[in-house]
Amino acid sequence: MSVRIYQLSKEIGVDNSELIQILRSRGHDVKSASSTVDNISADSLREEFSDANRKKPQAEAKPVEEAKAEPENESASPKEELPEPAPATPEPVA
């Protein structure tokens, strides 16, 4: 039995066009989201993308922590203070 690409893309959380490109790069002859792939290939993709989704939150968490650390480091360093500008003197009214 075969699986439609649009159904598989919903299951694994990938855009139809992206999944079509992946399948074409792996030698599948697919033309549209209505094309089908065999169950073995579909199961392989499900497994691959479920592994990728498990690793994704950890990878995203690290840059967020680094981004939070940078502003704290900047505030800890002494900043140069600019001198206050001289008060503007009003021009005499003629």
N, C-alpha and C positions, 0 to 999 in steps of 0.2 A: 504494500500500500504506500502511497505517496503523500507528501505534505505540501500544501501550498506555501509559497514564500511569504505571502502576507500574513498567514497564520503563524508561521515560524517567527517572523520578525516581531509580532506582538508578544509571543511567548518569551523571547529572549531580550526584548527591550531595545531592538536595533531598528533604525529606519529602513524601509523597504529598499531604497536605492543603495544604501550602504551594504545591506545583506546581499543584494544582487552583485555588487562589485566583489565582495568577498568570495561568493560562489564562482563567479567567472574567473577570478584569479586562481581558484583551486581546480579549474578545468571543467566545471559544470556548464552545460549549454542552457542558460536561462535567458529569457528575453524580457519578462515582466514579472510583476508581483503575483500574477496568476499562474506562472510557471510552477512546476512541482519539483521536489527533490525526494530521493529515496529516504526511507526511515533511518537507515544507518547513518547517512550524512546528517539528517536532522538531529538524531540523538547525539552525534558527535558535536554539532554546533551548540546544542542545548548544554551539554556538559562543559564545553569550552567557555561559553558565556556565563554560566553559573559560577565557574571558578573565577572568571574575571570580575564579576560583580562582588564576590566575597572579598577580593583583594582591593577593590576600588576604594571603599571607605577608609581603609588604613592609609592608602596613598594620599587621599585628599586631606586627611586629618593632619598630616605632617606639615604641609605648606601653610596651613592655617595657623599652627602653633608658631612657625617661624615668622609669619607675618605679624603676629601679635608681639613677638619678642623684639622685633626691630623698633617699633615706636617707643617701647619702654627703654631701650638702650639709648635712643636719641634724647629722651627727656632726662636721662640720668647724666648725660654729658653737659658740661657748662656751655651755655650759649652766649655769644657776644651780644652785649646790649648796645643798642644804637642810642646816640645822644638824642635828647628831646629837641625837636625843632624850636627855633626861636619864635616867640609869639609874633603874629602878624600885627604890624602897626597900621592903624586906619589912616587912610589918606585924608588930608584936610579938605573939607567941603568949601568950594569957592563961592 
